[in-house]
């Protein structure tokens, strides 16, 4: 009887109803237009490295709070990346 309690399934509409290939084509056009207009951002190697370091640092912090152990070595690695960025700027 649980089926009677749940709302009826809705068919996908709009973008979600299109096949994957058509979605990719439209998304590609949007990305190209953003680059042409100058509104898109392309990460430099340094920006990508910094973003990765921040992501890994937050993951490590979560692991430490949950009882994980490798924090000090990894924190020093993040600090080294930050110092590298400062030196390059």
mmCIF file as gemmi writes it, N, C-alpha and C atoms, coordinates in Angstrom:
data_model
loop_
_atom_site.group_PDB
_atom_site.id
_atom_site.type_symbol
_atom_site.label_atom_id
_atom_site.label_alt_id
_atom_site.label_comp_id
_atom_site.label_asym_id
_atom_site.label_entity_id
_atom_site.label_seq_id
_atom_site.pdbx_PDB_ins_code
_atom_site.Cartn_x
_atom_site.Cartn_y
_atom_site.Cartn_z
_atom_site.occupancy
_atom_site.B_iso_or_equiv
_atom_site.pdbx_formal_charge
_atom_site.auth_seq_id
_atom_site.auth_asym_id
_atom_site.pdbx_PDB_model_num
ATOM 1 N N . UNK Axp A 1 ? 0.801 -1.188 0 1 0 ? 1 A 1
ATOM 2 C CA . UNK Axp A 1 ? 0 0 0 1 0 ? 1 A 1
ATOM 3 C C . UNK Axp A 1 ? 0.847 1.255 0 1 0 ? 1 A 1
ATOM 4 N N . UNK Axp A 2 ? 2.151 1.122 0.106 1 0 ? 2 A 1
ATOM 5 C CA . UNK Axp A 2 ? 3.025 2.288 0.09 1 0 ? 2 A 1
ATOM 6 C C . UNK Axp A 2 ? 2.972 2.997 -1.249 1 0 ? 2 A 1
ATOM 7 N N . UNK Axp A 3 ? 2.639 2.258 -2.308 1 0 ? 3 A 1
ATOM 8 C CA . UNK Axp A 3 ? 2.563 2.875 -3.628 1 0 ? 3 A 1
ATOM 9 C C . UNK Axp A 3 ? 1.464 3.921 -3.696 1 0 ? 3 A 1
ATOM 10 N N . UNK Axp A 4 ? 0.399 3.73 -2.967 1 0 ? 4 A 1
ATOM 11 C CA . UNK Axp A 4 ? -0.705 4.681 -2.997 1 0 ? 4 A 1
ATOM 12 C C . UNK Axp A 4 ? -0.345 5.979 -2.289 1 0 ? 4 A 1
ATOM 13 N N . UNK Axp A 5 ? 0.561 5.921 -1.33 1 0 ? 5 A 1
ATOM 14 C CA . UNK Axp A 5 ? 0.937 7.108 -0.569 1 0 ? 5 A 1
ATOM 15 C C . UNK Axp A 5 ? 1.918 8.001 -1.316 1 0 ? 5 A 1
ATOM 16 N N . UNK Axp A 6 ? 2.703 7.448 -2.223 1 0 ? 6 A 1
ATOM 17 C CA . UNK Axp A 6 ? 3.7 8.244 -2.929 1 0 ? 6 A 1
ATOM 18 C C . UNK Axp A 6 ? 3.057 8.957 -4.12 1 0 ? 6 A 1
ATOM 19 N N . UNK Axp A 7 ? 3.549 10.159 -4.423 1 0 ? 7 A 1
ATOM 20 C CA . UNK Axp A 7 ? 2.99 10.891 -5.562 1 0 ? 7 A 1
ATOM 21 C C . UNK Axp A 7 ? 3.346 10.183 -6.869 1 0 ? 7 A 1
ATOM 22 N N . UNK Axp A 8 ? 2.561 10.389 -7.897 1 0 ? 8 A 1
ATOM 23 C CA . UNK Axp A 8 ? 2.866 9.731 -9.172 1 0 ? 8 A 1
ATOM 24 C C . UNK Axp A 8 ? 4.175 10.265 -9.75 1 0 ? 8 A 1
ATOM 25 N N . UNK Axp A 9 ? 4.898 9.39 -10.448 1 0 ? 9 A 1
ATOM 26 C CA . UNK Axp A 9 ? 6.167 9.785 -11.059 1 0 ? 9 A 1
ATOM 27 C C . UNK Axp A 9 ? 5.888 10.773 -12.196 1 0 ? 9 A 1
ATOM 28 N N . UNK Axp A 10 ? 6.739 11.798 -12.292 1 0 ? 10 A 1
ATOM 29 C CA . UNK Axp A 10 ? 6.574 12.794 -13.347 1 0 ? 10 A 1
ATOM 30 C C . UNK Axp A 10 ? 7.588 12.541 -14.452 1 0 ? 10 A 1
ATOM 31 N N . UNK Axp A 11 ? 7.166 12.737 -15.643 1 0 ? 11 A 1
ATOM 32 C CA . UNK Axp A 11 ? 8.068 12.584 -16.779 1 0 ? 11 A 1
ATOM 33 C C . UNK Axp A 11 ? 9.018 13.765 -16.819 1 0 ? 11 A 1
ATOM 34 N N . UNK Axp A 12 ? 10.279 13.544 -17.194 1 0 ? 12 A 1
ATOM 35 C CA . UNK Axp A 12 ? 11.21 14.666 -17.282 1 0 ? 12 A 1
ATOM 36 C C . UNK Axp A 12 ? 10.756 15.676 -18.344 1 0 ? 12 A 1
ATOM 37 N N . UNK Axp A 13 ? 11.037 16.933 -18.075 1 0 ? 13 A 1
ATOM 38 C CA . UNK Axp A 13 ? 10.65 17.975 -19.01 1 0 ? 13 A 1
ATOM 39 C C . UNK Axp A 13 ? 11.862 18.809 -19.366 1 0 ? 13 A 1
ATOM 40 N N . UNK Axp A 14 ? 11.765 19.543 -20.46 1 0 ? 14 A 1
ATOM 41 C CA . UNK Axp A 14 ? 12.809 20.48 -20.859 1 0 ? 14 A 1
ATOM 42 C C . UNK Axp A 14 ? 14.147 19.806 -21.106 1 0 ? 14 A 1
ATOM 43 N N . UNK Axp A 15 ? 15.189 20.395 -20.521 1 0 ? 15 A 1
ATOM 44 C CA . UNK Axp A 15 ? 16.562 19.934 -20.721 1 0 ? 15 A 1
ATOM 45 C C . UNK Axp A 15 ? 16.722 18.472 -20.302 1 0 ? 15 A 1
ATOM 46 N N . UNK Axp A 16 ? 16.067 18.083 -19.214 1 0 ? 16 A 1
ATOM 47 C CA . UNK Axp A 16 ? 16.193 16.724 -18.701 1 0 ? 16 A 1
ATOM 48 C C . UNK Axp A 16 ? 15.572 15.696 -19.634 1 0 ? 16 A 1
ATOM 49 N N . UNK Axp A 17 ? 14.628 16.099 -20.469 1 0 ? 17 A 1
ATOM 50 C CA . UNK Axp A 17 ? 13.97 15.169 -21.374 1 0 ? 17 A 1
ATOM 51 C C . UNK Axp A 17 ? 14.784 14.915 -22.641 1 0 ? 17 A 1
ATOM 52 N N . UNK Axp A 18 ? 15.789 15.745 -22.886 1 0 ? 18 A 1
ATOM 53 C CA . UNK Axp A 18 ? 16.602 15.588 -24.101 1 0 ? 18 A 1
ATOM 54 C C . UNK Axp A 18 ? 17.564 14.421 -23.946 1 0 ? 18 A 1
ATOM 55 N N . UNK Axp A 19 ? 17.991 13.874 -25.081 1 0 ? 19 A 1
ATOM 56 C CA . UNK Axp A 19 ? 18.988 12.814 -24.996 1 0 ? 19 A 1
ATOM 57 C C . UNK Axp A 19 ? 20.338 13.435 -24.6 1 0 ? 19 A 1
ATOM 58 N N . UNK Axp A 20 ? 21.213 12.618 -24.05 1 0 ? 20 A 1
ATOM 59 C CA . UNK Axp A 20 ? 22.501 13.089 -23.513 1 0 ? 20 A 1
ATOM 60 C C . UNK Axp A 20 ? 23.333 13.839 -24.548 1 0 ? 20 A 1
ATOM 61 N N . UNK Axp A 21 ? 23.35 13.351 -25.766 1 0 ? 21 A 1
ATOM 62 C CA . UNK Axp A 21 ? 24.163 13.986 -26.807 1 0 ? 21 A 1
ATOM 63 C C . UNK Axp A 21 ? 23.691 15.417 -27.066 1 0 ? 21 A 1
ATOM 64 N N . UNK Axp A 22 ? 22.381 15.618 -27.129 1 0 ? 22 A 1
ATOM 65 C CA . UNK Axp A 22 ? 21.84 16.966 -27.366 1 0 ? 22 A 1
ATOM 66 C C . UNK Axp A 22 ? 22.163 17.88 -26.169 1 0 ? 22 A 1
ATOM 67 N N . UNK Axp A 23 ? 22.083 17.365 -24.96 1 0 ? 23 A 1
ATOM 68 C CA . UNK Axp A 23 ? 22.444 18.151 -23.778 1 0 ? 23 A 1
ATOM 69 C C . UNK Axp A 23 ? 23.898 18.601 -23.86 1 0 ? 23 A 1
ATOM 70 N N . UNK Axp A 24 ? 24.78 17.69 -24.268 1 0 ? 24 A 1
ATOM 71 C CA . UNK Axp A 24 ? 26.203 18.02 -24.384 1 0 ? 24 A 1
ATOM 72 C C . UNK Axp A 24 ? 26.433 19.098 -25.434 1 0 ? 24 A 1
ATOM 73 N N . UNK Axp A 25 ? 25.714 19.018 -26.552 1 0 ? 25 A 1
ATOM 74 C CA . UNK Axp A 25 ? 25.858 20.025 -27.606 1 0 ? 25 A 1
ATOM 75 C C . UNK Axp A 25 ? 25.473 21.409 -27.096 1 0 ? 25 A 1
ATOM 76 N N . UNK Axp A 26 ? 24.347 21.483 -26.401 1 0 ? 26 A 1
ATOM 77 C CA . UNK Axp A 26 ? 23.875 22.77 -25.878 1 0 ? 26 A 1
ATOM 78 C C . UNK Axp A 26 ? 24.845 23.311 -24.828 1 0 ? 26 A 1
ATOM 79 N N . UNK Axp A 27 ? 25.307 22.444 -23.933 1 0 ? 27 A 1
ATOM 80 C CA . UNK Axp A 27 ? 26.252 22.87 -22.905 1 0 ? 27 A 1
ATOM 81 C C . UNK Axp A 27 ? 27.553 23.35 -23.531 1 0 ? 27 A 1
ATOM 82 N N . UNK Axp A 28 ? 27.995 22.678 -24.572 1 0 ? 28 A 1
ATOM 83 C CA . UNK Axp A 28 ? 29.218 23.069 -25.267 1 0 ? 28 A 1
ATOM 84 C C . UNK Axp A 28 ? 29.072 24.455 -25.889 1 0 ? 28 A 1
ATOM 85 N N . UNK Axp A 29 ? 27.933 24.699 -26.488 1 0 ? 29 A 1
ATOM 86 C CA . UNK Axp A 29 ? 27.688 26.018 -27.079 1 0 ? 29 A 1
ATOM 87 C C . UNK Axp A 29 ? 27.73 27.113 -26.006 1 0 ? 29 A 1
ATOM 88 N N . UNK Axp A 30 ? 27.162 26.815 -24.842 1 0 ? 30 A 1
ATOM 89 C CA . UNK Axp A 30 ? 27.179 27.783 -23.749 1 0 ? 30 A 1
ATOM 90 C C . UNK Axp A 30 ? 28.585 28.076 -23.262 1 0 ? 30 A 1
ATOM 91 N N . UNK Axp A 31 ? 29.394 27.037 -23.154 1 0 ? 31 A 1
ATOM 92 C CA . UNK Axp A 31 ? 30.775 27.224 -22.715 1 0 ? 31 A 1
ATOM 93 C C . UNK Axp A 31 ? 31.583 28.024 -23.711 1 0 ? 31 A 1
ATOM 94 N N . UNK Axp A 32 ? 31.392 27.748 -24.979 1 0 ? 32 A 1
ATOM 95 C CA . UNK Axp A 32 ? 32.108 28.494 -26.017 1 0 ? 32 A 1
ATOM 96 C C . UNK Axp A 32 ? 31.693 29.959 -26.016 1 0 ? 32 A 1
ATOM 97 N N . UNK Axp A 33 ? 30.401 30.209 -25.846 1 0 ? 33 A 1
ATOM 98 C CA . UNK Axp A 33 ? 29.91 31.589 -25.815 1 0 ? 33 A 1
ATOM 99 C C . UNK Axp A 33 ? 30.479 32.34 -24.614 1 0 ? 33 A 1
ATOM 100 N N . UNK Axp A 34 ? 30.594 31.658 -23.473 1 0 ? 34 A 1
ATOM 101 C CA . UNK Axp A 34 ? 31.145 32.295 -22.278 1 0 ? 34 A 1
ATOM 102 C C . UNK Axp A 34 ? 32.594 32.688 -22.492 1 0 ? 34 A 1
ATOM 103 N N . UNK Axp A 35 ? 33.359 31.832 -23.147 1 0 ? 35 A 1
ATOM 104 C CA . UNK Axp A 35 ? 34.764 32.161 -23.422 1 0 ? 35 A 1
ATOM 105 C C . UNK Axp A 35 ? 34.866 33.321 -24.411 1 0 ? 35 A 1
ATOM 106 N N . UNK Axp A 36 ? 34.025 33.303 -25.428 1 0 ? 36 A 1
ATOM 107 C CA . UNK Axp A 36 ? 34.063 34.399 -26.409 1 0 ? 36 A 1
ATOM 108 C C . UNK Axp A 36 ? 33.728 35.741 -25.766 1 0 ? 36 A 1
ATOM 109 N N . UNK Axp A 37 ? 32.789 35.742 -24.83 1 0 ? 37 A 1
ATOM 110 C CA . UNK Axp A 37 ? 32.376 36.992 -24.201 1 0 ? 37 A 1
ATOM 111 C C . UNK Axp A 37 ? 33.321 37.424 -23.086 1 0 ? 37 A 1
ATOM 112 N N . UNK Axp A 38 ? 34.262 36.559 -22.711 1 0 ? 38 A 1
ATOM 113 C CA . UNK Axp A 38 ? 35.213 36.901 -21.661 1 0 ? 38 A 1
ATOM 114 C C . UNK Axp A 38 ? 34.691 36.658 -20.265 1 0 ? 38 A 1
ATOM 115 N N . UNK Axp A 39 ? 33.587 35.975 -20.119 1 0 ? 39 A 1
ATOM 116 C CA . UNK Axp A 39 ? 33.002 35.72 -18.798 1 0 ? 39 A 1
ATOM 117 C C . UNK Axp A 39 ? 33.452 34.389 -18.198 1 0 ? 39 A 1
ATOM 118 N N . UNK Axp A 40 ? 34.062 33.546 -18.987 1 0 ? 40 A 1
ATOM 119 C CA . UNK Axp A 40 ? 34.502 32.241 -18.493 1 0 ? 40 A 1
ATOM 120 C C . UNK Axp A 40 ? 35.866 32.372 -17.831 1 0 ? 40 A 1
ATOM 121 N N . UNK Axp A 41 ? 36.135 31.494 -16.9 1 0 ? 41 A 1
ATOM 122 C CA . UNK Axp A 41 ? 37.418 31.515 -16.207 1 0 ? 41 A 1
ATOM 123 C C . UNK Axp A 41 ? 38.164 30.233 -16.515 1 0 ? 41 A 1
ATOM 124 N N . UNK Axp A 42 ? 39.399 30.362 -16.914 1 0 ? 42 A 1
ATOM 125 C CA . UNK Axp A 42 ? 40.228 29.191 -17.151 1 0 ? 42 A 1
ATOM 126 C C . UNK Axp A 42 ? 41.335 29.196 -16.11 1 0 ? 42 A 1
ATOM 127 N N . UNK Axp A 43 ? 41.392 28.132 -15.316 1 0 ? 43 A 1
ATOM 128 C CA . UNK Axp A 43 ? 42.356 28.061 -14.232 1 0 ? 43 A 1
ATOM 129 C C . UNK Axp A 43 ? 43.782 27.976 -14.765 1 0 ? 43 A 1
ATOM 130 N N . UNK Axp A 44 ? 44.678 28.738 -14.121 1 0 ? 44 A 1
ATOM 131 C CA . UNK Axp A 44 ? 46.102 28.586 -14.388 1 0 ? 44 A 1
ATOM 132 C C . UNK Axp A 44 ? 46.592 27.396 -13.563 1 0 ? 44 A 1
ATOM 133 N N . UNK Axp A 45 ? 47.796 26.957 -13.82 1 0 ? 45 A 1
ATOM 134 C CA . UNK Axp A 45 ? 48.352 25.837 -13.069 1 0 ? 45 A 1
ATOM 135 C C . UNK Axp A 45 ? 48.419 26.171 -11.582 1 0 ? 45 A 1
ATOM 136 N N . UNK Axp A 46 ? 48.814 27.403 -11.272 1 0 ? 46 A 1
ATOM 137 C CA . UNK Axp A 46 ? 48.934 27.796 -9.86 1 0 ? 46 A 1
ATOM 138 C C . UNK Axp A 46 ? 47.561 27.816 -9.18 1 0 ? 46 A 1
ATOM 139 N N . UNK Axp A 47 ? 46.541 28.333 -9.872 1 0 ? 47 A 1
ATOM 140 C CA . UNK Axp A 47 ? 45.201 28.375 -9.279 1 0 ? 47 A 1
ATOM 141 C C . UNK Axp A 47 ? 44.667 26.963 -9.055 1 0 ? 47 A 1
ATOM 142 N N . UNK Axp A 48 ? 44.885 26.083 -10.014 1 0 ? 48 A 1
ATOM 143 C CA . UNK Axp A 48 ? 44.421 24.707 -9.873 1 0 ? 48 A 1
ATOM 144 C C . UNK Axp A 48 ? 45.127 24.018 -8.715 1 0 ? 48 A 1
ATOM 145 N N . UNK Axp A 49 ? 46.429 24.27 -8.574 1 0 ? 49 A 1
ATOM 146 C CA . UNK Axp A 49 ? 47.192 23.664 -7.48 1 0 ? 49 A 1
ATOM 147 C C . UNK Axp A 49 ? 46.67 24.174 -6.133 1 0 ? 49 A 1
ATOM 148 N N . UNK Axp A 50 ? 46.395 25.467 -6.051 1 0 ? 50 A 1
ATOM 149 C CA . UNK Axp A 50 ? 45.894 26.039 -4.799 1 0 ? 50 A 1
ATOM 150 C C . UNK Axp A 50 ? 44.507 25.481 -4.465 1 0 ? 50 A 1
ATOM 151 N N . UNK Axp A 51 ? 43.65 25.356 -5.47 1 0 ? 51 A 1
ATOM 152 C CA . UNK Axp A 51 ? 42.312 24.814 -5.24 1 0 ? 51 A 1
ATOM 153 C C . UNK Axp A 51 ? 42.4 23.367 -4.762 1 0 ? 51 A 1
ATOM 154 N N . UNK Axp A 52 ? 43.275 22.598 -5.362 1 0 ? 52 A 1
ATOM 155 C CA . UNK Axp A 52 ? 43.462 21.212 -4.932 1 0 ? 52 A 1
ATOM 156 C C . UNK Axp A 52 ? 43.991 21.129 -3.517 1 0 ? 52 A 1
ATOM 157 N N . UNK Axp A 53 ? 44.923 22.004 -3.182 1 0 ? 53 A 1
ATOM 158 C CA . UNK Axp A 53 ? 45.491 22.002 -1.831 1 0 ? 53 A 1
ATOM 159 C C . UNK Axp A 53 ? 44.422 22.346 -0.8 1 0 ? 53 A 1
ATOM 160 N N . UNK Axp A 54 ? 43.58 23.321 -1.119 1 0 ? 54 A 1
ATOM 161 C CA . UNK Axp A 54 ? 42.512 23.689 -0.182 1 0 ? 54 A 1
ATOM 162 C C . UNK Axp A 54 ? 41.517 22.544 -0.027 1 0 ? 54 A 1
ATOM 163 N N . UNK Axp A 55 ? 41.194 21.882 -1.129 1 0 ? 55 A 1
ATOM 164 C CA . UNK Axp A 55 ? 40.27 20.756 -1.079 1 0 ? 55 A 1
ATOM 165 C C . UNK Axp A 55 ? 40.833 19.632 -0.226 1 0 ? 55 A 1
ATOM 166 N N . UNK Axp A 56 ? 42.105 19.32 -0.441 1 0 ? 56 A 1
ATOM 167 C CA . UNK Axp A 56 ? 42.737 18.25 0.326 1 0 ? 56 A 1
ATOM 168 C C . UNK Axp A 56 ? 42.865 18.642 1.794 1 0 ? 56 A 1
ATOM 169 N N . UNK Axp A 57 ? 43.121 19.912 2.056 1 0 ? 57 A 1
ATOM 170 C CA . UNK Axp A 57 ? 43.249 20.364 3.439 1 0 ? 57 A 1
ATOM 171 C C . UNK Axp A 57 ? 41.923 20.221 4.176 1 0 ? 57 A 1
ATOM 172 N N . UNK Axp A 58 ? 40.824 20.581 3.526 1 0 ? 58 A 1
ATOM 173 C CA . UNK Axp A 58 ? 39.528 20.457 4.192 1 0 ? 58 A 1
ATOM 174 C C . UNK Axp A 58 ? 39.168 18.996 4.407 1 0 ? 58 A 1
ATOM 175 N N . UNK Axp A 59 ? 39.549 18.143 3.467 1 0 ? 59 A 1
ATOM 176 C CA . UNK Axp A 59 ? 39.294 16.714 3.618 1 0 ? 59 A 1
ATOM 177 C C . UNK Axp A 59 ? 40.11 16.154 4.777 1 0 ? 59 A 1
ATOM 178 N N . UNK Axp A 60 ? 41.368 16.609 4.877 1 0 ? 60 A 1
ATOM 179 C CA . UNK Axp A 60 ? 42.218 16.149 5.98 1 0 ? 60 A 1
ATOM 180 C C . UNK Axp A 60 ? 41.678 16.625 7.321 1 0 ? 60 A 1
ATOM 181 N N . UNK Axp A 61 ? 41.184 17.851 7.357 1 0 ? 61 A 1
ATOM 182 C CA . UNK Axp A 61 ? 40.634 18.37 8.606 1 0 ? 61 A 1
ATOM 183 C C . UNK Axp A 61 ? 39.429 17.538 9.043 1 0 ? 61 A 1
ATOM 184 N N . UNK Axp A 62 ? 38.617 17.147 8.09 1 0 ? 62 A 1
ATOM 185 C CA . UNK Axp A 62 ? 37.462 16.314 8.408 1 0 ? 62 A 1
ATOM 186 C C . UNK Axp A 62 ? 37.912 14.951 8.916 1 0 ? 62 A 1
ATOM 187 N N . UNK Axp A 63 ? 38.961 14.404 8.319 1 0 ? 63 A 1
ATOM 188 C CA . UNK Axp A 63 ? 39.469 13.111 8.761 1 0 ? 63 A 1
ATOM 189 C C . UNK Axp A 63 ? 40.056 13.213 10.165 1 0 ? 63 A 1
ATOM 190 N N . UNK Axp A 64 ? 40.754 14.313 10.455 1 0 ? 64 A 1
ATOM 191 C CA . UNK Axp A 64 ? 41.334 14.486 11.782 1 0 ? 64 A 1
ATOM 192 C C . UNK Axp A 64 ? 40.236 14.579 12.832 1 0 ? 64 A 1
ATOM 193 N N . UNK Axp A 65 ? 39.186 15.305 12.496 1 0 ? 65 A 1
ATOM 194 C CA . UNK Axp A 65 ? 38.078 15.43 13.444 1 0 ? 65 A 1
ATOM 195 C C . UNK Axp A 65 ? 37.376 14.101 13.654 1 0 ? 65 A 1
ATOM 196 N N . UNK Axp A 66 ? 37.482 13.22 12.661 1 0 ? 66 A 1
ATOM 197 C CA . UNK Axp A 66 ? 36.859 11.909 12.767 1 0 ? 66 A 1
ATOM 198 C C . UNK Axp A 66 ? 37.831 10.855 13.304 1 0 ? 66 A 1
ATOM 199 N N . UNK Axp A 67 ? 39.04 11.271 13.624 1 0 ? 67 A 1
ATOM 200 C CA . UNK Axp A 67 ? 40.001 10.338 14.202 1 0 ? 67 A 1
ATOM 201 C C . UNK Axp A 67 ? 41.093 9.907 13.249 1 0 ? 67 A 1
ATOM 202 N N . UNK Axp A 68 ? 41.198 10.528 12.055 1 0 ? 68 A 1
ATOM 203 C CA . UNK Axp A 68 ? 42.251 10.186 11.105 1 0 ? 68 A 1
ATOM 204 C C . UNK Axp A 68 ? 43.583 10.695 11.595 1 0 ? 68 A 1
ATOM 205 N N . UNK Axp A 69 ? 44.689 10.18 11.082 1 0 ? 69 A 1
ATOM 206 C CA . UNK Axp A 69 ? 46.029 10.592 11.581 1 0 ? 69 A 1
ATOM 207 C C . UNK Axp A 69 ? 46.958 11.037 10.486 1 0 ? 69 A 1
ATOM 208 N N . UNK Axp A 70 ? 47.364 11.626 9.83 1 0 ? 70 A 1
ATOM 209 C CA . UNK Axp A 70 ? 48.382 12.028 8.894 1 0 ? 70 A 1
ATOM 210 C C . UNK Axp A 70 ? 48.368 13.528 8.736 1 0 ? 70 A 1
ATOM 211 N N . UNK Axp A 71 ? 47.798 14.252 9.655 1 0 ? 71 A 1
ATOM 212 C CA . UNK Axp A 71 ? 47.564 15.666 9.475 1 0 ? 71 A 1
ATOM 213 C C . UNK Axp A 71 ? 48.763 16.564 9.376 1 0 ? 71 A 1
ATOM 214 N N . UNK Axp A 72 ? 49.764 16.39 10.247 1 0 ? 72 A 1
ATOM 215 C CA . UNK Axp A 72 ? 50.866 17.348 10.282 1 0 ? 72 A 1
ATOM 216 C C . UNK Axp A 72 ? 51.664 17.34 8.993 1 0 ? 72 A 1
ATOM 217 N N . UNK Axp A 73 ? 51.962 16.186 8.459 1 0 ? 73 A 1
ATOM 218 C CA . UNK Axp A 73 ? 52.722 16.104 7.205 1 0 ? 73 A 1
ATOM 219 C C . UNK Axp A 73 ? 51.936 16.759 6.081 1 0 ? 73 A 1
ATOM 220 N N . UNK Axp A 74 ? 50.664 16.494 5.989 1 0 ? 74 A 1
ATOM 221 C CA . UNK Axp A 74 ? 49.856 17.043 4.916 1 0 ? 74 A 1
ATOM 222 C C . UNK Axp A 74 ? 49.668 18.549 5.086 1 0 ? 74 A 1
ATOM 223 N N . UNK Axp A 75 ? 49.541 19.017 6.321 1 0 ? 75 A 1
ATOM 224 C CA . UNK Axp A 75 ? 49.436 20.461 6.547 1 0 ? 75 A 1
ATOM 225 C C . UNK Axp A 75 ? 50.686 21.167 6.065 1 0 ? 75 A 1
ATOM 226 N N . UNK Axp A 76 ? 51.851 20.551 6.272 1 0 ? 76 A 1
ATOM 227 C CA . UNK Axp A 76 ? 53.086 21.166 5.809 1 0 ? 76 A 1
ATOM 228 C C . UNK Axp A 76 ? 53.14 21.193 4.289 1 0 ? 76 A 1
ATOM 229 N N . UNK Axp A 77 ? 52.544 20.2 3.627 1 0 ? 77 A 1
ATOM 230 C CA . UNK Axp A 77 ? 52.489 20.193 2.164 1 0 ? 77 A 1
ATOM 231 C C . UNK Axp A 77 ? 51.621 21.339 1.654 1 0 ? 77 A 1
ATOM 232 N N . UNK Axp A 78 ? 50.496 21.585 2.301 1 0 ? 78 A 1
ATOM 233 C CA . UNK Axp A 78 ? 49.612 22.691 1.919 1 0 ? 78 A 1
ATOM 234 C C . UNK Axp A 78 ? 50.341 24.011 2.117 1 0 ? 78 A 1
ATOM 235 N N . UNK Axp A 79 ? 51.037 24.125 3.228 1 0 ? 79 A 1
ATOM 236 C CA . UNK Axp A 79 ? 51.784 25.358 3.505 1 0 ? 79 A 1
ATOM 237 C C . UNK Axp A 79 ? 52.859 25.584 2.453 1 0 ? 79 A 1
ATOM 238 N N . UNK Axp A 80 ? 53.509 24.528 1.992 1 0 ? 80 A 1
ATOM 239 C CA . UNK Axp A 80 ? 54.537 24.644 0.959 1 0 ? 80 A 1
ATOM 240 C C . UNK Axp A 80 ? 53.935 25.144 -0.348 1 0 ? 80 A 1
ATOM 241 N N . UNK Axp A 81 ? 52.753 24.676 -0.704 1 0 ? 81 A 1
ATOM 242 C CA . UNK Axp A 81 ? 52.088 25.143 -1.929 1 0 ? 81 A 1
ATOM 243 C C . UNK Axp A 81 ? 51.746 26.622 -1.796 1 0 ? 81 A 1
ATOM 244 N N . UNK Axp A 82 ? 51.269 27.029 -0.643 1 0 ? 82 A 1
ATOM 245 C CA . UNK Axp A 82 ? 50.926 28.439 -0.431 1 0 ? 82 A 1
ATOM 246 C C . UNK Axp A 82 ? 52.165 29.32 -0.539 1 0 ? 82 A 1
ATOM 247 N N . UNK Axp A 83 ? 53.29 28.868 0.019 1 0 ? 83 A 1
ATOM 248 C CA . UNK Axp A 83 ? 54.529 29.636 -0.066 1 0 ? 83 A 1
ATOM 249 C C . UNK Axp A 83 ? 55.007 29.716 -1.502 1 0 ? 83 A 1
ATOM 250 N N . UNK Axp A 84 ? 54.835 28.662 -2.275 1 0 ? 84 A 1
ATOM 251 C CA . UNK Axp A 84 ? 55.225 28.649 -3.681 1 0 ? 84 A 1
ATOM 252 C C . UNK Axp A 84 ? 54.426 29.696 -4.451 1 0 ? 84 A 1
ATOM 253 N N . UNK Axp A 85 ? 53.129 29.762 -4.177 1 0 ? 85 A 1
ATOM 254 C CA . UNK Axp A 85 ? 52.271 30.737 -4.858 1 0 ? 85 A 1
ATOM 255 C C . UNK Axp A 85 ? 52.696 32.159 -4.534 1 0 ? 85 A 1
ATOM 256 N N . UNK Axp A 86 ? 53.005 32.394 -3.271 1 0 ? 86 A 1
ATOM 257 C CA . UNK Axp A 86 ? 53.42 33.724 -2.845 1 0 ? 86 A 1
ATOM 258 C C . UNK Axp A 86 ? 54.722 34.118 -3.535 1 0 ? 86 A 1
ATOM 259 N N . UNK Axp A 87 ? 55.636 33.186 -3.661 1 0 ? 87 A 1
ATOM 260 C CA . UNK Axp A 87 ? 56.921 33.465 -4.313 1 0 ? 87 A 1
ATOM 261 C C . UNK Axp A 87 ? 56.73 33.74 -5.8 1 0 ? 87 A 1
ATOM 262 N N . UNK Axp A 88 ? 55.773 33.079 -6.439 1 0 ? 88 A 1
ATOM 263 C CA . UNK Axp A 88 ? 55.55 33.265 -7.87 1 0 ? 88 A 1
ATOM 264 C C . UNK Axp A 88 ? 54.828 34.56 -8.173 1 0 ? 88 A 1
ATOM 265 N N . UNK Axp A 89 ? 54.083 35.08 -7.222 1 0 ? 89 A 1
ATOM 266 C CA . UNK Axp A 89 ? 53.291 36.305 -7.458 1 0 ? 89 A 1
ATOM 267 C C . UNK Axp A 89 ? 54.118 37.548 -7.539 1 0 ? 89 A 1
